[in-house]
Amino acid sequence: SALAPHKVDGGWQFSFRGAAQSVALAGDFNAWSTSANPLVKGTGDVWSIVVPLTAGDHQYKFVVNGSDWKPDPENAKSSDDGYGGKNSLVHVD
């Protein structure tokens, strides 16, 4: 999917499609902050951000409207989040 995480100039692009007031990217690369990496809304309710990532596996979720934690529906790779749900997973070479 074009919305799945992928490498671009400056890092990795993450995208989320959905009606929302705000969307943020939270993961092990920003201490699971709900505010450090806000996505920017584009056309068709598609939100996106580019984040520089170090090599290795990174877990993340989208935080919608400040409190609704969602795994990435466009990314099939995941791992257990320790709370009975899933974190999305991206591997950086």
Contact map, one row per residue, 1 for C-alpha under 8 A:
111100000000000000000000000000000000000000000000000000000000000000000000010000000000000000000
111100000000000000000000000000000000000000000000000000000000000000000000000000000000000000000
111110000000011100000000000000000000000000000000000000000000000000000000010000000000000000000
111111000000011000000000000000000000000000000000000000000000000000000001011000000000000000000
001111100001111000000000000000000000000000000000000000000000000000000000001000000000000001000
000111110001110000000000000000000000000000000000000000000000000000000000000000000000000000000
000011111011100000000000000000000000000000000000000000000000000000000000000000000000000000000
000001111111100000000000000000000000000000000000010000000000000000000000000000000000000000000
000000111111000000000000000000000000000000000000000000000000000000000000000000000000000000000
000000011111000000000000000000000000000000000000011100000000000000000000000000000000000000000
000000111111100000000000000000000000000000000000011110000000000000000000000000000000000000000
000011111111110000000000000000000000000000000000011110000000000000000000000000000000000000000
000011110011111000000000000000000000000000000001111000000000000000000000000000000000000000000
001111000001111100000000000000000000000000000001111000000000000000000000000000000000000000000
001110000000111110000000000000000000001000000111100000000000000000000000000000000000000000000
001000000000011111000010000000000000000000000111000000000000010000000001000000000000000000000
000000000000001111100000000000000000000000011110000000000000000000000000000000000000000000000
000000000000000111110000000000000000000000001110000000000000000000000000000000000000000000000
000000000000000011111000000000000000000000001000000000000000000000000000000000000000000000000
000000000000000001111110000000000000000000001000000000000000000110000000000000000000000000000
000000000000000000111110000000000000000000000000000000000000000110000000000000000000000000000
000000000000000000011111000000000000011000000000000000000000000111000000000000000000000000000
000000000000000100011111100000000000011100000010000000000000011111000000000000000000000000000
000000000000000000000111110000000111111000000000000000000000011101000000000000000000000000000
000000000000000000000011111000001111111000000000000000000001111000000000000000000000000000000
000000000000000000000001111111111111100000000000000000000001111000000000000000000000000000000
000000000000000000000000111111111000000000000000000000000111100000000000000000000000000000000
000000000000000000000000011111110000000000000000000000000111000000000000000000000000000000000
000000000000000000000000011111110000000000000000000010000100000000000000000000000000000000000
000000000000000000000000011111111001000000000000000000000000000000000000000000000000000000000
000000000000000000000000011111111000000000000000000000000000000000000000000000000000000000000
000000000000000000000000011111111100000000000000000000000001000000000000000000000000000000000
000000000000000000000000111001111111100000000000000000000000000000000000000000000000000000000
000000000000000000000001110000011111100000000000000000000000001001000000000000000000000000000
000000000000000000000001110000001111110000000000000000000000000000000000000000000000000000000
000000000000000000000001110001001111110000000000000000000000000000000000000000000000000000000
000000000000000000000001110000001111111000000000100000000000000000000000000000000000000000000
000000000000000000000111100000000011111100000000100000000000000000000000000000000000000000000
000000000000001000000111100000000000111110000011100000000000000000000000000000000000000000000
000000000000000000000010000000000000011111000011100000000000000000000000000000000000000000000
000000000000000000000000000000000000001111101111000000000000000000000000000000000000000000000
000000000000000000000000000000000000000111111111000000000000000000000000000000000000000000000
000000000000000000000000000000000000000011111100000000000000000000000000000000000000000000000
000000000000000010000000000000000000000001111100000000000000000000000000000000000000000000000
000000000000000011110000000000000000000011111110000000000000000000000000000000000000000000000
000000000000001111000000000000000000000011111111000000000000000000000000000000000000000000000
000000000000001111000010000000000000001111001111100000000000000000000000000000000000000000000
000000000000111100000000000000000000001111000111110000000000000000000000000000000000000000000
000000000000111000000000000000000000111100000011111000000000000000000000000000000000000000000
000000010111110000000000000000000000000000000001111100000000000000000000000000000000000000000
000000000111110000000000000000000000000000000000111110000000000000000000000000000000000000000
000000000111000000000000000000000000000000000000011111000000000000000000000000000000000000000
000000000011000000000000000010000000000000000000001111100000000000000000000000000000000000010
000000000000000000000000000000000000000000000000000111110000000000000000000000000000000000010
000000000000000000000000000000000000000000000000000011111000000000000000000000000000000000111
000000000000000000000000000000000000000000000000000001111100000000000000000000000000000000111
000000000000000000000000000000000000000000000000000000111110000000000000000000000000000011110
000000000000000000000000001110000000000000000000000000011111000000000000000000000000000011110
000000000000000000000000001100000000000000000000000000001111100000000000000001100000001111000
000000000000000000000000111100010000000000000000000000000111110000000010000000000000001110000
000000000000000000000000111000000000000000000000000000000011111000001111000000000000001100000
000000000000000100000011110000000000000000000000000000000001111100001111000000000000000000000
000000000000000000000011110000000100000000000000000000000000111111111100000000000000000000000
000000000000000000011111000000000000000000000000000000000000011111111100000000000000000000000
000000000000000000011110000000000000000000000000000000000000001111110000000000000000000000000
000000000000000000000111000000000100000000000000000000000000001111110000000000000000000000000
000000000000000000000000000000000000000000000000000000000000001111111000000000000000000000000
000000000000000000000000000000000000000000000000000000000000001111111100000000000000000000000
000000000000000000000000000000000000000000000000000000000000111100111110000000000000000000000
000000000000000000000000000000000000000000000000000000000000111100011111000000000000000000000
000000000000000000000000000000000000000000000000000000000001110000001111100000000000011100000
000100000000000100000000000000000000000000000000000000000000110000000111111100000000000100000
000000000000000000000000000000000000000000000000000000000000000000000011111100000000000000000
101100000000000000000000000000000000000000000000000000000000000000000001111100000000000000000
000110000000000000000000000000000000000000000000000000000000000000000001111111000000000110000
000000000000000000000000000000000000000000000000000000000000000000000001111111000000000100000
000000000000000000000000000000000000000000000000000000000000000000000000001111100000000111000
000000000000000000000000000000000000000000000000000000000010000000000000001111110000011110000
000000000000000000000000000000000000000000000000000000000010000000000000000011111000011110000
000000000000000000000000000000000000000000000000000000000000000000000000000001111111111000000
000000000000000000000000000000000000000000000000000000000000000000000000000000111111111000000
000000000000000000000000000000000000000000000000000000000000000000000000000000011111100000000
000000000000000000000000000000000000000000000000000000000000000000000000000000011111100000000
000000000000000000000000000000000000000000000000000000000000000000000000000000011111110000000
000000000000000000000000000000000000000000000000000000000000000000000000000000011111111000000
000000000000000000000000000000000000000000000000000000000000000000000010000001111001111100000
000000000000000000000000000000000000000000000000000000000011100000000010000001111000111110000
000000000000000000000000000000000000000000000000000000000011100000000011001111100000011111000
000000000000000000000000000000000000000000000000000000001111000000000000001011100000001111100
000010000000000000000000000000000000000000000000000000001110000000000000000010000000000111110
000000000000000000000000000000000000000000000000000000111100000000000000000000000000000011111
000000000000000000000000000000000000000000000000000011111100000000000000000000000000000001111
000000000000000000000000000000000000000000000000000000110000000000000000000000000000000000111
